[in-house]
Amino acid sequence: MSTVNFSVPEDIKVLFNATFAGQNKSAIVADLMREAVERANSKRRSHEAYARILESRKTAPTITQAQFRAAREEGRP
């Protein structure tokens, strides 16, 4: 297992220690780091998907409002 050293504001340290008193703080920090990595990866994937959608719209066929309205009406029962 690796050791990580980093600085945090004193008020966060105090709150963290009070909140997680009596618990395995290394495991808690590891879980928080894992969640942060997952959140960052999810955000990256979302941005990539958004960029792909925007890129595909550049070559997507366009229709007029009248064509859209007609297709919408045609699809109704």
C-alpha positions, -999 to +999 in steps of 0.1 A: +000+000+000+012+035-009+015+065+014+002+099+002+011+131+019-009+163+012-019+195+030-054+205+039-068+235+057-068+231+094-106+236+097-112+207+073-087+185+092-105+192+125-140+185+109-127+154+093-112+140+125-143+149+145-167+134+119-147+102+115-135+097+150-128+061+159-129+050+122-101+039+098-093+073+083-070+058+057-098+037+044-121+067+044-096+088+025-090+060+000-128+057-006-131+095-011-102+094-035-118+065-054-151+084-056-132+115-069-116+095-096-149+080-106-166+114-106-138+129-128-139+100-152-177+103-155-174+141-161-148+134-188-170+109-205-200+133-204-179+160-220-167+136-246-202+125-254-214+161-256-185+169-280-194+139-302-231+150-303-221+185-313-197+172-339-224+149-354-248+177-356-225+194-381-232+167-407-268+158-396-295+164-422-316+195-415-354+198-419-377+227-419-402+234-392-430+224-416-413+191-423-408+185-386-445+194-378-456+170-406-435+141-394-448+148-359-484+147-370-478+117-391-466+098-361-497+105-340-525+080-338 
